[in-house]
Amino acid sequence: MLRHELQPGKLVTGTLLILVGVLYAGDARGAWETPWFVAVPLVTGGLFLAGAVGFLTGRVRRRRTSGRTTTDEPGPDRAA
């Protein structure tokens, strides 16, 4: 299986949307009563949280890659 880059923002979005689906599925089966207006703050807050997580992930990844430099000169540990 090919490895891929982890994207935490999409993970947060998917988790919140699954939660909303489970809430309304439970309401449809009669397990509990979910008001119609519950989905709006959950989805809106989840998308905001996913955007913040995605932004922070991008900043961390950009900082990690900008700190790595390669040189052709031998370092102090390597003899020329």
Secondary structure, 3 states (H helix, E strand, C coil): CCCCCCCHHHHHHHHHHHHHHHHHHHHHHCCCCCCHHHHHHHHHHHHHHHHHHHHHHHHHHHHHHHHCCCCCCCCCCCCC
